[in-house]
């Protein structure tokens, strides 16, 4: 038996060297009598689940029998006496055996309730739903947070390849990150049968992963294991974990399923770590972090030039730099196209590059039919791609097909119901279809989910602006600036509204937008509200030339109403690729 000197956790498995709770080195200690009674060792897939029972009698003094007491030299017996004695011995033997059996039962029962009899629960016969909970970074190094998050996401992605297994989305499980949770409570909230928990510990150049598969209905442990690997073996480690976990789910896999589960896009652990870093930054969805993500993806490709997934993420990152308004399309879109096509060349089964190509077909080529083809191809390759469903919803919204658009976005929200991006996209559809109050509710929900997501604040600004809730609109516009690290711009807009009300605010933001030209389309809406049609059309032409992400709303945006009767408006729709 071993004990953790930090948390006093007792480990019965003598093979363990480190505590599964905090990673501290275990120390040996002598076991109390009977404490080993009825133990089950829960470990790797190769370990047996059989119960090892060891009930040993206590030591006795010389000449003392535990069952019969002190021994005495007996005289020779007559046959009659011998028969009587035999009967008495038989009865005594039966009584002793019964007593021993009763003692055994008592010991086992006591052991169960005292925690010494560790029974491996059988768990669900077949697990059809699971949540991979955010792995805990127990390395003591906050800079390695990307590693624990990345391992979590990789396992989510791999397990989602298993047919008929519902794997909960990232946005659902990451809200539990850093929180103490009860397995049964989480199981009810996520509606899953099992939870996979993990802890990452670093020992020099080694990584130690502690995994537990828990029955979410009972809270009982189904399986646990410890993986000790060099950081250079990180890729194979992921494959081994995915294979071991899938075996414990008791789902029968075909050969093709096994291949998907074991697929690695790179064999180089350093390239893989850089990719995980890139994903960590990309998930923050800010221009600054997107640039950091791009840098990581580029370094990964430099190490492994055939890393298709890194090319796909790099392409999407470049397209987002323009969508976020930080870099002109002339600089980013050619790279996004190049890297998307390279990713498809290396791996035609990836859905992600088709999503990026769909964005380019729309914003750069103004080809709605081409956009539809790319989106459909992405959905064929990955029917559970929330990005594909959302982009399809955008396309249908731009065309004014609001019912179909709502169905597409709702499908994305079924897969990832707590996504701030998904909820703000849903709010857009509601807003442009005229359901303003519902749009306001969804926009507020998106802000609550992710207060640091700039797009949620910007859209809520537009809702309040349309409803003439000017004070609230100004505050959301300022918050949009703040989360984009534009504190001075936030100060200016608040100050202008305080001094001169809504007209002063409009004048200020119009002037500032004209300087930076981050979104010519947004600038056009300000000019339209001010009644300056010439400047509004000039800004719209610039929005088309610069591939402004919002240009697709031109046909359905109520902010465009003052311009719709102008003869210059319909030709703009044709240039964007929209029907008149």
N, C-alpha and C positions, 0 to 999 in steps of 0.2 A: 504494500500500500504506500502511496506517495501523497504528499500534501503540498499545497502552494503556500509559500511563506507570506505572500502578499494578501490573498483573499481567503486563505484557509480552506479553499476547495479541496476535497479529498478525491484522488484519482486511484481507482483500483487496478487499472491496466498498468503493469510494471514497465511496459514498453514505452510509455509516454515519457518524454523528457521535459516538456514545457506545459504550463497550465493552459487549458483551452479557453479560459475566461480572459486572462490578461497577458499570457505569454511568458510569465515568470518561470524560472527554472524550478522544477519540482524537487523536493527533498524526501528521502525515504524515512519512513517511521514504522515501528512495529505495530502490527494489527492487534486489536483486542480479541480475546477468545471468542470464536463464533462469528466474528464480523465478516468472514469470507463466505458465510453460509449462503448458498443460493445466489451466485452472482452471474450476470451476463456481461460479456465484454462486447461493447459496441465500438466497432472500428472500421477498418477498411472493408471493401467489398469481399476481400478474400477471407476475412475472419468468419468464424462460425458463429451462428446465432444460437447454438445449443447452450443449455443452462448447465454450468459447472457447479455441482453440489458437493460440499465438503463439510460434513458434520463429524467432528472428531471427538471421542470421549476424553474427559480431562484425565491427567496423569493420576495414578493411584499409588498408594504406598505398597511396598513389597508385601506379598502375602495377602493382599486385600483384593477381592473381586468386586468390580463396580456393581455387578448384578446380584451377587449372592452374599456379599459381606465377607467377614473373616473366615478363612478356611481352617478346618479342624481335621485331624487324623481320625478316620472312622474305622471302627472294628469291622471285621468280615461280617457279611449279612447272610441270613438264611434265605432260601428261595422265596418263602412267603414274604419275608421282610423286604427282599429285593423287589418283588412285584409291587408291594405297597409303596416302596421308595420310588420306583419307576413312575407310578401313577402320580405321586406327589411332585416328582421332578417335571413330569409332562405338564401338570397344571401350572407349576411355577414358571416353566418355560413359556407357556402360552401367556401367562400374566406379564412376564418380563417383555415378551415380544410386543404385546398390546401396549404396554407402557412405553416401550421404545418408539413404537409407531405414533402413539399420541404425542410423545415428546417431539418427534420429527415434525409432525403437523404443526404443533405449537410454534416450534422454531421457525418454520417456513412462514407461517402467518405473521409472527412477530417481525421476521425479517422483511416481509413485504411492506408492512406499515412503518417500520423504522428506517427504511431506505436502503437496507443492506442487500435486499433481494431485488436486483435491477432487472426487471423483465423487459425484453425487447418487444414493444407492441407491434402488432401485425400491420396496423395502418389500413388505409383503404385498399380494397382488392386491386383496383386499377385507378390510378390518379388521373383525372381528366382536366384538372385546373390547378394552377400553381402561381405563386407570386415569388419572384426572386427579390428578396428584400435588399436594400442598400447595404453592401458589405461595409463593415466597420474598419476604418483606417486606424489600426492599433500600432502603427510603426513609430509613433511619436514625432513624425515629420509631416507637417501640414502640406508640404509641397508634393507629397505622394498621394494626395486626395484623388488626383486624376486616376491613379492606379486602382484603388478600391472601387471607384465609380466605374471605371472602364471595364474591369473584370465583371462587375455586376451586369453592365449593358451587354457585354459579349455573351454571357451565359443566357440572358434574356433572348438575344437574337438566335443563338444556337438552339435553345429549347423550343423556340417558336417554330422551328422547322419540323418538329414532330407532329405528325397528323393527329387530329382530334385532341390535341392538348392546348387548352386555353392558357396562355401566358399573359399575365397582366402587364399593361404598358408602363413605361418609365414614369410618366407623369403621375400615375396612380400610386406607385410604390415609393417614389422618392419624397413624397410628402411626409413619410415616416422617418426620413433620414435624421439621425441624431437624437431620436426620441426613444424613451423606454416604452416598449409595447408588450401587450399580452397576445400570445398567438391566437387564442380563440376570438378575441375582440377583432383583431386584424382580419382573421379568416371570415368573420361575419361581414365586416365592412367591405372587404374585397370580393366576397362570395367565391372563395377558393377552398379546395380540399387540403392543400399543403403549402407550407412556406419553406423556402430555402434561405437559411441565414448563413452569413460568412463573416470571418474576421481575418484581416491581413496583418501579419507580424513580420518585421524585418530583422534578420540576424546577420549583420555584416552583408555579405554578398548573397545570402540566402533569403528566400521568401517562404514563410510558413502560412498556409491557409487552413483555417479550422472551419469545417462545414457541418451544418446540422439540417437535416430534413425533418420537419415537424408536422405532425397531423394537426391541421388547423381546427378540427372539430373537438379534439380532446386535449390538445396541448402536449400529447405524448411524443417522445422521440421515435422516429421511424428508422433513422440511420444517421451516423455521424462518421467523420473521417478527418484525418490530418494529412496535409500534403506538404512535404519539405522539398523545395527545389531551388536550384540556382536561378538567379534572375535571367540568365541566358537561356533557361528552359521554359520561359513564360508561355510561349506559343503551345508547346506540347502539354504544358500543365492545363491550359484551358480545354484542350481536346480531351484529356483524361477525365477532368471534372465533368464535362458534359456527358461523356460516355457513362461514367459511374452513376451520375444522378439519373440519367435516363433509365438505367437498369433498375434502379430502386422505384421508379414510377410504375414498373410492371406493365409497360406498354410494349407490345410486340412491334418490332421495326423490320421493315424490308431492307434488302441490301442497299437500295437507293436512299432510303431514309438514313441509314448508317453513314453513308457517304456525305450526305448533307450535314449531318450532325458533326462529323469530324473535319469538315472542310476548313482549311486555313488559307487566308488570302496572302499570307507571307509566312516564311519559315524563319525570318530574322526577328529575334526578340527586341532588338534595339529599334528597328523600324516599327514594330508593333507598339512599343511603348510610346513612340512619338505620335503614332496614329491616335492612341488613347488620349494623349495630351491634347491633340487637336480637337477631338470630339468633346473633351471636357470644356475647352474654351468656346467651341461652336455652340454648345448648349446654353451658353449665357446670352446669346442672341443680341449682342451689342456690336457696333462697328469696331470698337477697339479690340474686343475679344475675337471677333471674326478675323481680324488681321493677324492676331497671335495664332489662331487656328491654322490659317493658311501657311504661316511660317513652319509650323510643326509638320503639316502634310508635305510640304516641299522637302523638308529634311528626311522624312520617311521615304519619299520616292528616290531621293539621292542615294539612300542606302540600298533600297530594293526597287529598281526601275520597272519591275513587273507587278507592283503592288496595285492592283486594279481598284480596290476599295479606297485607297488613299487618293488616287486620281479622281474618282467620283466625288469624294468629299472636297477635294481641292477645287473642282469645277463649280460645285454648289457654293463654296465659300466666295469665289470671285463674283458670281452672279449676285450674291447677297450684298457685297460691298456697294454695288450700284443700286440695288433695291433700297438699302439703308440710306442712300444719298451721299455716301462718303467718297466714291470715286466715279468718274465718268464712264459710261458704257463703252466708249471707244477704247479704254484701257483694259477693262475687265472682261467684256463679253467675248472678244476673240479668244482669250485664254480659257474662259469657261467652255466654249465650244470645242476647242482643241483637246482639253483634258477629258471632257465627256466622251468624245469620240475615241480617245485612247483607252478609256476605261472599258467601253463596249468592245473594242478590239481585243483587249486582254481577257475579258469575261463577259460574254453576251447574256449571261443570266442575271446581271445586276439591274435592278429597277432604278436606282438613284440617278445614273447619268441620263436616263430618258426624261426624268423630271426636269433636270437642268435644261436639256434641249427643248423641252416644252416651253419653258420660260423664254428662251431665246427665240423660238418660233413666233411667240406672241409679241414680245417687246421689241425685238430687232427686225424680224422678218415680217411682222404684221400678218401672219399666216395662221388664222384660227383653225383651219382644217389640219394643218401640220401640228398645231398644238394639241388638238384632239387625238391625233394618231399617237403622239408620244405619250400622252397621259394614259390612253388605253393600253399601250404596250407596257407601261410601268405597272398598271393594275393587273395585267396578265401575269407578270413576273412576281408580283407581290400584292395579292388582293387585300392584305392588311396594312398597306402603306397609307398612313394618315395623310402624309404630304400629297400623295397622288389624289386622294379623295378631295382634299381641300383645294388643290389647284384646279381640279375638275369643277368644283363648286364656283371658283372665281370665273372660269371661262363661261359657265352658264349664267352667272350673274351679269357679266358684261353684255351678254346677248339678251338679257331681260327675261330669261327662262327661270323665274324665281322658284317655282315649285320643284323643278329638277335640281336646281342649285341647293335648295334647302335639304333635299334628300341626300345629296352627296356629302354635305357638311355634317348632317346628322349621322351618316355612316362613319365618318371620321371620329365623331364624338362618342359613338358606341365603342369604338376601339380604344380611344383615349379620352375619356369623359372629363378629366380634370386638366386638360391642356388649355393654358391661357391663350395660345395662338388659335386653337380650334374655336374657343368661345368668342374671341374677337372677330374671327372670320364669320361665325354665325351671326354676330351682331351686325356685321356689314350687310349681309343678305337681308336681314330684317329691316334695316334702315333704308336700303335702296328699293325695297319692295313696298315702302310706305308704312311699315309697322314700327313707328318711332319709339313708342313707349317700351315695347318689347326689346328693341335694340338698346335702349338705355339700361334696362335691367341686365342684359347679357354683357354689356360693356363694363358695368360696375362689377359684375362677377369676375370678369377677366382681370380687372385691376386688383381685386381682392386676392385672386390666385397668385398673381405675379406683379407686385407693386413696382418692380424695377424694369418691367417690360415697357419700353417707350411707346410702342404702337398702341397699346391699350389706352394710355393717357391721350394720345393724339386723336384716336377715334372718339373717345368720350368727349373731347373738346368739340368735335364736329357735331355730335348729337346735341350738346348744350347750346352750341352756336345756332343750330337750326331751330331749337325751341326758345331762343332768345333768353336763355339763362346765362347772361353774359358774365356775371361774377364767377360762376362755376366754370364756365368755358375758359376764362383767362387762367384760372388756377390750374386746370388740367393742361393747358398749353405750357405753362411754366414748369409743371412737373415733367412733362415730356422733355423739356430742355434739360432739366436737372439730371434725369436718369441717363441722358446722353452726354453728361459732363460739360454742359453749357450753362454754368451758373450765372455768368454775366448776362446772357440772353434772358434767362428766367427773371433776373432782377429788373431788366429793362421793361419787359412786358407788364410785370406787376406795377411798376412805377408809373407807366403810361396810363394804365387803366385807373389807378388811384387819382391821378391828376386830371385826366380828361375823359374818363369813361370809355365806352365802346368805340366811338369814332377815333379817339386818340390811340387806342390799342390797335385798331385796324391799320391806321397810318404807320404805326411803329413796326408791326410785323411785316407789312408790305415792303417798307423800306429795307428792313433787315434781310428779308427773303430775296429781294432784288439784288442785294450785295452778294450773298453766299450762293444763291440759286441751287439750294439743296433739293428742292422739289418745285420745278416750274409749274406743275399742275396745281399745287396748293397755292402758289402765287397767283395763278389765273383765277382761282376762286375768290381771292381777296380783291383783285381788280374788278371782278364781276360784281361783287357786293358793293364796291365803291362806285360802280356805274361807269368805270373806265373800260369800255369794250375794246378799244384798240389795243390797249396794253394787255387785256385779257387774252385776245387772240394771238398776240405776239408770244405770250407766255405759253399758250397751248401748242403753238408750232414748235417752240423750244422743247416742250415736254415730249413731243413725238420724236424730235431729233435726238434727245438725250435718253430716250427709253425710260422715262419716268414710270415707275411701277403703278401709279394711280391713274394713268391715262386711260386704262380700260374702263373706268367708271364714267367716262365722259357722256355716254348715252343715257345713263340712268341716274346720274347725280343731280339732286335738286339744286345744288349750287350753280349748275349750268343753265338753269331755267332762263335767266336774263339774256342768255346768248343764243338760245335755240331758234329764235325767229330770224336771226341774222343770216344773210345768204352765205356767209363764210363758215357757218357751222357744219352743214352737211358734207362738204368736201373733206373736213377734218375726220368725220366718221369713216369715210372711204379710205383715207390714208392709214387709219388705225387698223383697218380690216373689218370694221363693223358694218352690218347692213344698215341702210338708211331707214 
